[in-house]
């Protein structure tokens, strides 16, 4: 196990030297500060020896802040170097190089550790360069989907256009990208190609044109940023002119309505416009409403309909609902356009048989309060009428107060 060797006498020397240096500025280190520096250094050495490098660095830095003794900078370089070897964190490697350089800057030419520090700076500088490139290449290789687009935006901001083009070409050559990622990749590829063309890479001008053509076919409302360069604007303008007489990609479908059980369901789908012949297949995604994952069926672009197999409807009661949405995809199964989504699907229902009761959906029905039902009020109304008739008959047969001998007769209607 490696260790930093600094005897108490050496520490005393470092404190005295720091005090002498500060005396030049009329500032002397106090006994209290001396004790703090000594204890921090001892604690740092202890932590270093048991490979607690974070704690060691913290204590060494505290000792250096108090004493300003340059040899501690070398100790910090050692600490961060071993910390990097343990964690492979490039920030630790960079910090180690900084500490060695600081030591070389401040230490005497005769300092015992100087040759070793110079060698470390050279070796670690080469290692940092190779590790940075390795991690960079690894990041580019792993980038996919929406994360790749975020990375591309950063690369563009850093003017790393060749790397941005590499990532975008990988995304556009990959499979099963959702529509938003595909459109975003085409948009960015056109802009990156335009910027590269502006810098003199002539082959990229055609890439910019073709990328913008596909962008506008999928997203006719796309607009360039106001600060776009001349080559990018030229490619975008040419692409828009070429699409002036053509419709953007357009796909329509006819909902099937209620469907008979135990039979396949054909959903009519028409590709009305595909200016660059990008669509290769039509896909319908379907499931019993709210049942979880979607299954899928496919058909060729020219089929005119996509069929959901009869097996999905076998055994279903009338009124059962089926969620579905559709997509037109290219040869890499990338979504060019969609009709409906998994979150907002279309719905059709299984038709009722003549003698089948429909499925009652929705929350359970609560018992209607007695006072809201029709029949108690009907009975009560009949009773009131009956009582009223009896009372009328009673008074009709009583003698009149004014004419006791005459009876009151209710006139006929």
VOPAGU-2260 file (C-alpha; in pm, 1 decimal, decimal comma):
REM VOPAGU-2260
SITE   aa  ch    i         X         Y         Z
SITE  UNK   A    0       0,0       0,0       0,0
SITE  UNK   A    1     133,7     339,6     -94,1
SITE  UNK   A    2     158,8     607,0     169,7
SITE  UNK   A    3     260,3     966,2     206,4
SITE  UNK   A    4     560,3     997,4     434,3
SITE  UNK   A    5     568,9    1317,7     628,5
SITE  UNK   A    6     716,5    1304,1     978,4
SITE  UNK   A    7     611,2    1547,4    1246,5
SITE  UNK   A    8     944,2    1729,4    1208,3
SITE  UNK   A    9     875,4    1774,2     837,7
SITE  UNK   A   10     537,2    1916,5     918,7
SITE  UNK   A   11     693,9    2151,9    1168,4
SITE  UNK   A   12     931,5    2268,1     895,4
SITE  UNK   A   13     642,6    2325,9     658,4
SITE  UNK   A   14     460,8    2530,8     919,1
SITE  UNK   A   15     770,2    2737,1     993,8
SITE  UNK   A   16     829,5    2797,7     625,2
SITE  UNK   A   17     470,9    2903,3     584,6
SITE  UNK   A   18     513,6    3137,7     879,3
SITE  UNK   A   19     825,8    3285,0     722,5
SITE  UNK   A   20     647,9    3335,3     393,2
SITE  UNK   A   21     361,9    3507,5     561,9
SITE  UNK   A   22     599,6    3723,0     762,5
SITE  UNK   A   23     689,6    3890,5     437,4
SITE  UNK   A   24     332,8    4015,7     427,6
SITE  UNK   A   25     344,2    4108,3     794,4
SITE  UNK   A   26     116,8    3817,3     874,8
SITE  UNK   A   27     235,7    3546,8    1112,6
SITE  UNK   A   28      69,6    3204,6    1150,6
SITE  UNK   A   29     -72,1    3172,8    1500,8
SITE  UNK   A   30     -10,5    2876,1    1730,1
SITE  UNK   A   31    -376,8    2785,2    1693,3
SITE  UNK   A   32    -345,0    2781,3    1313,1
SITE  UNK   A   33     -26,4    2578,7    1340,2
SITE  UNK   A   34    -206,2    2316,1    1547,9
SITE  UNK   A   35    -496,2    2306,1    1303,6
SITE  UNK   A   36    -263,5    2261,3    1006,8
SITE  UNK   A   37     -66,3    1987,7    1183,1
SITE  UNK   A   38    -381,0    1797,7    1286,4
SITE  UNK   A   39    -541,5    1833,0     941,3
SITE  UNK   A   40    -226,9    1696,0     777,3
SITE  UNK   A   41    -205,3    1401,8    1018,9
SITE  UNK   A   42    -574,7    1323,7     961,4
SITE  UNK   A   43    -519,8    1343,0     585,9
SITE  UNK   A   44    -222,9    1107,4     603,0
SITE  UNK   A   45    -422,9     857,7     810,9
SITE  UNK   A   46    -715,3     866,2     566,6
SITE  UNK   A   47    -478,5     830,8     270,2
SITE  UNK   A   48    -312,9     522,4     418,4
SITE  UNK   A   49    -649,3     343,2     448,3
SITE  UNK   A   50    -753,2     460,9      97,5
SITE  UNK   A   51   -1022,1     703,0     208,8
SITE  UNK   A   52    -919,0     948,2     -57,4
SITE  UNK   A   53   -1210,0    1190,5     -29,2
SITE  UNK   A   54   -1139,0    1241,9     340,5
SITE  UNK   A   55    -764,4    1263,7     273,8
SITE  UNK   A   56    -809,9    1532,2       7,9
SITE  UNK   A   57   -1036,1    1734,4     235,0
SITE  UNK   A   58    -779,1    1734,2     519,9
SITE  UNK   A   59    -477,6    1799,7     298,8
SITE  UNK   A   60    -657,1    2095,7     140,5
SITE  UNK   A   61    -734,7    2235,1     484,3
SITE  UNK   A   62    -370,7    2197,8     588,7
SITE  UNK   A   63    -255,5    2373,1     271,8
SITE  UNK   A   64    -501,8    2661,6     309,7
SITE  UNK   A   65    -355,8    2733,2     655,0
SITE  UNK   A   66      14,2    2666,9     596,4
SITE  UNK   A   67      56,8    2734,4     222,2
SITE  UNK   A   68     337,9    2474,3     227,4
SITE  UNK   A   69     391,3    2363,6    -135,0
SITE  UNK   A   70     478,2    2000,4     -54,3
SITE  UNK   A   71     115,1    1945,3      43,1
SITE  UNK   A   72      23,7    2016,3    -319,6
SITE  UNK   A   73     227,1    1712,9    -417,8
SITE  UNK   A   74      42,3    1507,4    -154,9
SITE  UNK   A   75    -285,5    1624,9    -305,1
SITE  UNK   A   76    -167,9    1520,2    -650,9
SITE  UNK   A   77     -94,9    1173,0    -518,9
SITE  UNK   A   78    -433,5    1156,3    -349,3
SITE  UNK   A   79    -636,0    1258,2    -654,5
SITE  UNK   A   80    -432,6    1027,1    -881,2
SITE  UNK   A   81    -511,3     721,0    -669,7
SITE  UNK   A   82    -870,4     837,2    -629,8
SITE  UNK   A   83    -900,9     842,1   -1010,6
SITE  UNK   A   84    -750,3     492,6   -1037,0
SITE  UNK   A   85   -1019,0     370,4    -800,3
SITE  UNK   A   86   -1320,0     553,3    -949,1
SITE  UNK   A   87   -1217,1     621,0   -1313,7
SITE  UNK   A   88   -1366,5     967,5   -1267,1
SITE  UNK   A   89   -1193,3    1201,3   -1512,6
SITE  UNK   A   90   -1255,3    1499,1   -1286,7
SITE  UNK   A   91   -1025,3    1336,4   -1029,2
SITE  UNK   A   92    -760,5    1283,8   -1296,8
SITE  UNK   A   93    -781,8    1648,4   -1401,0
SITE  UNK   A   94    -753,8    1755,2   -1038,2
SITE  UNK   A   95    -442,4    1540,3    -988,4
SITE  UNK   A   96    -272,0    1706,5   -1286,4
SITE  UNK   A   97    -365,6    2049,8   -1150,8
SITE  UNK   A   98    -211,4    1970,4    -811,0
SITE  UNK   A   99     114,3    1838,1    -959,2
SITE  UNK   A  100     142,1    2149,6   -1179,4
SITE  UNK   A  101      73,9    2374,6    -879,7
SITE  UNK   A  102     349,9    2197,4    -688,6
SITE  UNK   A  103     595,0    2241,9    -976,3
SITE  UNK   A  104     502,7    2608,9    -995,1
SITE  UNK   A  105     559,2    2680,2    -623,8
SITE  UNK   A  106     824,1    2428,3    -514,4
SITE  UNK   A  107    1196,6    2494,1    -515,5
SITE  UNK   A  108    1399,0    2364,3    -808,6
SITE  UNK   A  109    1578,2    2134,4    -566,6
SITE  UNK   A  110    1257,8    1985,1    -423,1
SITE  UNK   A  111    1294,5    1608,5    -386,3
SITE  UNK   A  112     952,7    1533,1    -541,4
SITE  UNK   A  113     998,2    1757,8    -848,2
SITE  UNK   A  114    1123,8    1487,1   -1093,8
SITE  UNK   A  115     839,1    1255,4    -994,7
SITE  UNK   A  116     582,5    1534,8   -1029,3
SITE  UNK   A  117     712,5    1622,8   -1377,2
SITE  UNK   A  118     682,0    1258,8   -1484,6
SITE  UNK   A  119     327,7    1238,1   -1342,3
SITE  UNK   A  120     217,2    1547,8   -1531,2
SITE  UNK   A  121     340,7    1400,3   -1859,3
SITE  UNK   A  122     193,7    1051,9   -1806,7
SITE  UNK   A  123    -136,3    1170,8   -1665,7
SITE  UNK   A  124    -175,7    1430,2   -1940,3
SITE  UNK   A  125    -150,1    1156,8   -2205,1
SITE  UNK   A  126    -387,5     937,5   -2005,5
SITE  UNK   A  127    -641,5    1220,9   -1975,5
SITE  UNK   A  128    -630,9    1275,9   -2349,8
SITE  UNK   A  129    -687,3     908,4   -2433,1
SITE  UNK   A  130    -954,3     859,0   -2165,5
SITE  UNK   A  131   -1140,2    1170,1   -2275,6
SITE  UNK   A  132   -1147,9    1044,9   -2634,5
SITE  UNK   A  133   -1253,3     695,7   -2526,2
SITE  UNK   A  134   -1541,7     826,8   -2316,9
SITE  UNK   A  135   -1640,6    1068,4   -2591,0
SITE  UNK   A  136   -1651,2     790,6   -2851,1
SITE  UNK   A  137   -1840,9     567,7   -2610,2
SITE  UNK   A  138   -2097,4     841,6   -2551,2
SITE  UNK   A  139   -2143,6     892,2   -2924,8
SITE  UNK   A  140   -2182,0     518,3   -2985,1
SITE  UNK   A  141   -2442,6     472,2   -2712,6
SITE  UNK   A  142   -2654,6     774,2   -2798,8
SITE  UNK   A  143   -3001,1     681,3   -2927,6
SITE  UNK   A  144   -3353,4     814,7   -2947,6
SITE  UNK   A  145   -3438,1    1140,3   -2774,3
SITE  UNK   A  146   -3111,6    1127,9   -2576,5
SITE  UNK   A  147   -2919,5    1136,5   -2904,3
SITE  UNK   A  148   -3102,1    1453,9   -3006,8
SITE  UNK   A  149   -3007,9    1622,9   -2678,5
SITE  UNK   A  150   -2646,1    1519,8   -2734,6
SITE  UNK   A  151   -2654,4    1654,8   -3090,6
SITE  UNK   A  152   -2779,6    1992,0   -2965,7
SITE  UNK   A  153   -2481,6    2008,2   -2730,1
SITE  UNK   A  154   -2238,7    1905,8   -3004,5
SITE  UNK   A  155   -2379,0    2174,1   -3234,6
SITE  UNK   A  156   -2342,0    2434,6   -2958,3
SITE  UNK   A  157   -1977,4    2323,4   -2914,0
SITE  UNK   A  158   -1924,3    2338,6   -3294,8
SITE  UNK   A  159   -1846,0    1965,3   -3304,8
SITE  UNK   A  160   -2035,4    1926,1   -3631,0
SITE  UNK   A  161   -1869,0    1608,5   -3757,6
SITE  UNK   A  162   -1959,0    1426,1   -3435,1
SITE  UNK   A  163   -2313,9    1562,4   -3453,3
SITE  UNK   A  164   -2346,0    1428,3   -3810,4
SITE  UNK   A  165   -2216,0    1087,9   -3697,6
SITE  UNK   A  166   -2474,3    1062,6   -3418,4
SITE  UNK   A  167   -2759,9    1171,8   -3646,6
SITE  UNK   A  168   -2662,9     925,4   -3920,5
SITE  UNK   A  169   -2662,6     650,6   -3660,0
SITE  UNK   A  170   -3010,5     751,4   -3537,8
SITE  UNK   A  171   -3149,7     770,4   -3890,6
SITE  UNK   A  172   -3000,2     429,1   -3969,7
SITE  UNK   A  173   -3140,7     266,0   -3655,7
SITE  UNK   A  174   -3476,7      90,6   -3617,2
SITE  UNK   A  175   -3812,6     170,3   -3459,4
SITE  UNK   A  176   -3768,4     539,6   -3387,3
SITE  UNK   A  177   -4090,7     714,8   -3286,5
SITE  UNK   A  178   -4211,3     991,0   -3516,7
SITE  UNK   A  179   -4090,1    1281,9   -3301,7
SITE  UNK   A  180   -3735,0    1142,9   -3287,5
SITE  UNK   A  181   -3730,9    1070,5   -3662,0
SITE  UNK   A  182   -3853,8    1418,1   -3757,3
SITE  UNK   A  183   -3613,7    1579,9   -3509,3
SITE  UNK   A  184   -3322,3    1382,9   -3654,3
SITE  UNK   A  185   -3405,0    1489,2   -4011,8
SITE  UNK   A  186   -3436,6    1853,6   -3904,5
SITE  UNK   A  187   -3100,7    1853,5   -3725,9
SITE  UNK   A  188   -2925,7    1655,4   -4000,7
SITE  UNK   A  189   -3027,5    1918,4   -4254,5
SITE  UNK   A  190   -2894,6    2198,3   -4035,5
SITE  UNK   A  191   -2567,5    2019,9   -3952,9
SITE  UNK   A  192   -2513,1    1935,3   -4321,1
SITE  UNK   A  193   -2576,4    2297,4   -4415,5
SITE  UNK   A  194   -2323,3    2421,2   -4160,2
SITE  UNK   A  195   -2066,4    2169,5   -4282,0
SITE  UNK   A  196   -2131,2    2279,3   -4640,7
SITE  UNK   A  197   -2078,6    2637,6   -4529,7
SITE  UNK   A  198   -1737,1    2530,1   -4400,3
SITE  UNK   A  199   -1648,0    2381,9   -4738,9
SITE  UNK   A  200   -1762,6    2017,9   -4716,3
SITE  UNK   A  201   -1934,8    2015,7   -5055,9
SITE  UNK   A  202   -2087,9    1667,7   -5029,7
SITE  UNK   A  203   -2294,7    1786,0   -4732,7
SITE  UNK   A  204   -2495,6    2030,4   -4946,4
SITE  UNK   A  205   -2684,8    1740,5   -5108,1
SITE  UNK   A  206   -2732,6    1578,0   -4765,6
SITE  UNK   A  207   -2882,7    1904,1   -4640,5
SITE  UNK   A  208   -3124,7    1920,4   -4935,7
SITE  UNK   A  209   -3244,1    1560,6   -4895,3
SITE  UNK   A  210   -3277,5    1594,5   -4517,9
SITE  UNK   A  211   -3488,7    1908,8   -4551,2
SITE  UNK   A  212   -3705,8    1741,9   -4817,5
SITE  UNK   A  213   -3793,8    1463,1   -4576,4
SITE  UNK   A  214   -3834,8    1706,1   -4291,1
SITE  UNK   A  215   -4089,5    1912,1   -4483,3
SITE  UNK   A  216   -4270,3    1601,8   -4610,1
SITE  UNK   A  217   -4321,8    1494,6   -4249,0
SITE  UNK   A  218   -4353,3    1841,1   -4090,1
SITE  UNK   A  219   -4458,8    2106,0   -4344,9
SITE  UNK   A  220   -4451,9    2378,0   -4079,9
SITE  UNK   A  221   -4082,4    2342,9   -4001,1
SITE  UNK   A  222   -3889,9    2673,0   -4010,0
SITE  UNK   A  223   -3516,2    2737,0   -3991,8
SITE  UNK   A  224   -3367,4    2940,0   -3706,5
SITE  UNK   A  225   -3322,8    3306,1   -3795,7
SITE  UNK   A  226   -2944,0    3284,3   -3760,4
SITE  UNK   A  227   -2904,2    2996,8   -4012,2
SITE  UNK   A  228   -2605,2    3032,9   -4246,2
SITE  UNK   A  229   -2628,9    3083,9   -4623,8
SITE  UNK   A  230   -2566,3    2721,7   -4723,5
SITE  UNK   A  231   -2832,5    2594,4   -4484,6
SITE  UNK   A  232   -3087,3    2853,4   -4604,3
SITE  UNK   A  233   -3013,8    2765,4   -4967,1
SITE  UNK   A  234   -3072,0    2391,6   -4907,7
SITE  UNK   A  235   -3391,5    2459,3   -4713,3
SITE  UNK   A  236   -3524,3    2697,2   -4981,8
SITE  UNK   A  237   -3455,8    2445,7   -5259,7
SITE  UNK   A  238   -3630,0    2170,1   -5064,9
SITE  UNK   A  239   -3938,5    2387,1   -5012,5
SITE  UNK   A  240   -3950,4    2474,5   -5385,2
SITE  UNK   A  241   -3933,5    2106,4   -5481,7
SITE  UNK   A  242   -4225,6    2029,2   -5252,1
SITE  UNK   A  243   -4435,8    2320,8   -5372,5
SITE  UNK   A  244   -4625,0    2108,5   -5624,3
SITE  UNK   A  245   -4643,6    1802,8   -5397,6
SITE  UNK   A  246   -4850,0    1719,3   -5094,2
SITE  UNK   A  247   -4677,8    1624,7   -4768,3
SITE  UNK   A  248   -4710,1    1268,6   -4646,3
SITE  UNK   A  249   -5080,3    1198,9   -4587,8
SITE  UNK   A  250   -5246,1     881,5   -4456,9
SITE  UNK   A  251   -5617,5     840,9   -4382,2
SITE  UNK   A  252   -5835,2     563,2   -4244,5
SITE  UNK   A  253   -6204,4     477,4   -4204,1
SITE  UNK   A  254   -6316,3     363,0   -3855,6
SITE  UNK   A  255   -6484,9      22,6   -3874,7
SITE  UNK   A  256   -6779,7      99,4   -3645,3
SITE  UNK   A  257   -6937,1    -196,0   -3458,6
SITE  UNK   A  258   -6794,3    -526,1   -3579,2
SITE  UNK   A  259   -6929,6    -884,0   -3564,9
SITE  UNK   A  260   -6764,3   -1114,9   -3315,7
SITE  UNK   A  261   -6552,1   -1410,4   -3422,6
SITE  UNK   A  262   -6462,6   -1246,5   -3754,1
SITE  UNK   A  263   -6153,4   -1053,1   -3867,7
SITE  UNK   A  264   -6177,5    -674,8   -3870,5
SITE  UNK   A  265   -6049,6    -485,6   -4172,2
SITE  UNK   A  266   -5956,4    -123,8   -4109,5
SITE  UNK   A  267   -5936,8      65,3   -4441,8
SITE  UNK   A  268   -5614,3     271,9   -4462,7
SITE  UNK   A  269   -5506,2     482,5   -4760,2
SITE  UNK   A  270   -5169,3     645,7   -4827,7
SITE  UNK   A  271   -5294,4     953,5   -5011,6
SITE  UNK   A  272   -4954,0    1116,1   -5057,2
SITE  UNK   A  273   -4597,2     994,9   -5011,0
SITE  UNK   A  274   -4374,3    1234,5   -5210,6
SITE  UNK   A  275   -4048,0    1050,2   -5143,2
SITE  UNK   A  276   -4186,4     696,0   -5129,1
SITE  UNK   A  277   -4082,8     654,5   -4765,1
SITE  UNK   A  278   -4374,8     435,3   -4649,3
SITE  UNK   A  279   -4323,9      59,0   -4676,8
SITE  UNK   A  280   -4582,7     -81,2   -4433,6
SITE  UNK   A  281   -4900,7       8,4   -4247,9
SITE  UNK   A  282   -4940,2    -107,3   -3889,8
SITE  UNK   A  283   -5244,2    -124,4   -3663,3
SITE  UNK   A  284   -5187,6    -154,1   -3287,5
SITE  UNK   A  285   -5484,3    -294,5   -3094,4
SITE  UNK   A  286   -5595,3    -422,9   -2754,6
SITE  UNK   A  287   -5906,3    -474,2   -2548,9
SITE  UNK   A  288   -5981,0    -131,8   -2399,7
SITE  UNK   A  289   -5750,8     -61,8   -2108,0
SITE  UNK   A  290   -5605,7    -414,5   -2114,2
SITE  UNK   A  291   -5235,6    -319,3   -2122,3
SITE  UNK   A  292   -4989,7    -379,9   -2405,8
SITE  UNK   A  293   -5094,6    -343,6   -2768,7
SITE  UNK   A  294   -5068,5    -624,8   -3022,4
SITE  UNK   A  295   -5009,7    -538,1   -3386,5
SITE  UNK   A  296   -5096,9    -638,7   -3740,5
SITE  UNK   A  297   -4921,7    -525,1   -4058,6
SITE  UNK   A  298   -4999,5    -481,2   -4424,6
SITE  UNK   A  299   -4814,0    -357,6   -4730,8
SITE  UNK   A  300   -4843,9       9,7   -4825,5
SITE  UNK   A  301   -5069,0     -75,3   -5122,4
SITE  UNK   A  302   -5295,4    -320,0   -4934,4
SITE  UNK   A  303   -5567,5     -61,5   -4868,1
SITE  UNK   A  304   -5653,2    -207,9   -4528,7
SITE  UNK   A  305   -5496,5    -364,5   -4221,4
SITE  UNK   A  306   -5665,5    -669,0   -4071,9
SITE  UNK   A  307   -5712,1    -746,1   -3704,3
SITE  UNK   A  308   -5741,6   -1126,1   -3674,5
SITE  UNK   A  309   -6067,3   -1291,9   -3568,5
SITE  UNK   A  310   -5894,4   -1453,8   -3272,1
SITE  UNK   A  311   -5882,1   -1120,5   -3086,1
SITE  UNK   A  312   -6263,4   -1104,9   -3089,8
SITE  UNK   A  313   -6332,3   -1471,2   -3013,2
SITE  UNK   A  314   -6543,2   -1514,4   -2703,5
SITE  UNK   A  315   -6600,8   -1142,8   -2650,8
SITE  UNK   A  316   -6946,1   -1026,2   -2550,0
SITE  UNK   A  317   -7134,2    -766,9   -2746,8
SITE  UNK   A  318   -7042,7    -415,3   -2642,9
SITE  UNK   A  319   -6678,8    -500,5   -2566,4
SITE  UNK   A  320   -6458,7    -212,7   -2680,0
SITE  UNK   A  321   -6128,6    -235,8   -2867,3
SITE  UNK   A  322   -5863,4      38,9   -2862,8
SITE  UNK   A  323   -5650,9      88,3   -3174,0
SITE  UNK   A  324   -5420,7     331,8   -3349,1
SITE  UNK   A  325   -5228,6     318,9   -3676,9
SITE  UNK   A  326   -4882,6     405,7   -3807,5
SITE  UNK   A  327   -4714,3     426,9   -4146,7
SITE  UNK   A  328   -4353,0     303,4   -4115,8
SITE  UNK   A  329   -4043,7     297,3   -4334,4
SITE  UNK   A  330   -3805,3      11,6   -4410,6
SITE  UNK   A  331   -3640,8      47,9   -4067,1
SITE  UNK   A  332   -3977,2      40,5   -3889,5
SITE  UNK   A  333   -3951,1     411,0   -3803,4
SITE  UNK   A  334   -4285,0     586,4   -3750,7
SITE  UNK   A  335   -4338,5     832,7   -4036,1
SITE  UNK   A  336   -4687,0     932,2   -3928,5
SITE  UNK   A  337   -4950,9     806,6   -3686,0
SITE  UNK   A  338   -5328,2     811,9   -3663,6
SITE  UNK   A  339   -5423,6     812,0   -3298,3
SITE  UNK   A  340   -5179,4     723,3   -3020,8
SITE  UNK   A  341   -5144,1     467,5   -2743,2
SITE  UNK   A  342   -5263,6     735,1   -2498,3
SITE  UNK   A  343   -5546,7     859,3   -2720,5
SITE  UNK   A  344   -5653,7     562,7   -2935,5
SITE  UNK   A  345   -5954,7     515,9   -3160,4
SITE  UNK   A  346   -6222,8     276,0   -3035,5
SITE  UNK   A  347   -6464,9      31,1   -3195,7
SITE  UNK   A  348   -6704,3    -211,9   -3030,5
SITE  UNK   A  349   -6813,7    -571,0   -3080,1
SITE  UNK   A  350   -7170,6    -578,4   -3212,0
SITE  UNK   A  351   -7454,5    -729,5   -3004,5
SITE  UNK   A  352   -7619,7   -1056,2   -3097,8
SITE  UNK   A  353   -8000,2   -1021,9   -3134,5
SITE  UNK   A  354   -8069,3   -1194,1   -2800,5
SITE  UNK   A  355   -7766,3   -1063,6   -2610,5
SITE  UNK   A  356   -7788,9    -804,5   -2335,6
SITE  UNK   A  357   -7536,9    -523,0   -2370,7
SITE  UNK   A  358   -7246,5    -484,4   -2131,0
SITE  UNK   A  359   -7319,4    -213,4   -1876,8
SITE  UNK   A  360   -7009,6      -5,4   -1847,0
SITE  UNK   A  361   -6921,6     273,1   -1609,5
SITE  UNK   A  362   -6962,0     297,1   -1230,4
SITE  UNK   A  363   -7205,1      74,5   -1046,5
SITE  UNK   A  364   -7560,5     210,3   -1041,7
SITE  UNK   A  365   -7676,7     337,4    -704,3
SITE  UNK   A  366   -8018,5     254,4    -562,8
SITE  UNK   A  367   -8261,3     531,0    -658,5
SITE  UNK   A  368   -8407,7     694,5    -343,7
SITE  UNK   A  369   -8773,2     618,4    -286,2
SITE  UNK   A  370   -8868,7     983,3    -323,3
SITE  UNK   A  371   -8716,7     987,4    -678,2
SITE  UNK   A  372   -8907,0     681,7    -806,2
SITE  UNK   A  373   -9222,8     724,7   -1014,7
SITE  UNK   A  374   -9444,0     455,9    -863,4
SITE  UNK   A  375   -9483,9     589,6    -503,8
SITE  UNK   A  376   -9599,0     922,0    -641,8
SITE  UNK   A  377   -9841,7     747,9    -878,3
SITE  UNK   A  378   -9995,9     554,4    -589,7
SITE  UNK   A  379  -10016,5     867,1    -380,2
SITE  UNK   A  380  -10183,9    1061,0    -662,2
SITE  UNK   A  381  -10444,3     785,2    -707,4
SITE  UNK   A  382  -10509,8     784,6    -335,0
SITE  UNK   A  383  -10554,8    1160,7    -328,3
SITE  UNK   A  384  -10797,4    1144,7    -617,8
SITE  UNK   A  385  -10990,1     866,8    -448,0
SITE  UNK   A  386  -11007,2    1050,9    -116,1
SITE  UNK   A  387  -11109,1    1369,1    -294,0
SITE  UNK   A  388  -11389,3    1186,8    -471,6
SITE  UNK   A  389  -11515,1    1040,4    -142,8
SITE  UNK   A  390  -11514,8    1375,3      30,3
SITE  UNK   A  391  -11698,3    1528,3    -263,0
SITE  UNK   A  392  -11960,8    1254,6    -252,7
SITE  UNK   A  393  -12006,8    1302,2     123,1
SITE  UNK   A  394  -12068,8    1674,4      97,6
SITE  UNK   A  395  -12284,2    1623,3    -206,4
SITE  UNK   A  396  -12529,6    1416,1      -2,2
SITE  UNK   A  397  -12553,1    1653,5     297,9
SITE  UNK   A  398  -12850,6    1901,0     333,1
SITE  UNK   A  399  -12776,6    2257,6     236,0
SITE  UNK   A  400  -12748,6    2504,5     525,5
SITE  UNK   A  401  -12962,1    2752,3     337,1
SITE  UNK   A  402  -13206,3    2499,2     205,3
SITE  UNK   A  403  -13205,7    2185,8     423,4
SITE  UNK   A  404  -13473,4    2013,4     218,6
SITE  UNK   A  405  -13270,8    2033,1    -108,2
SITE  UNK   A  406  -12970,5    1811,0    -187,2
SITE  UNK   A  407  -12660,1    1922,1    -383,6
SITE  UNK   A  408  -12606,4    1745,4    -711,4
SITE  UNK   A  409  -12272,3    1757,1    -889,8
SITE  UNK   A  410  -12347,1    1864,7   -1246,1
SITE  UNK   A  411  -12251,3    1629,7   -1521,2
SITE  UNK   A  412  -11959,5    1734,5   -1737,3
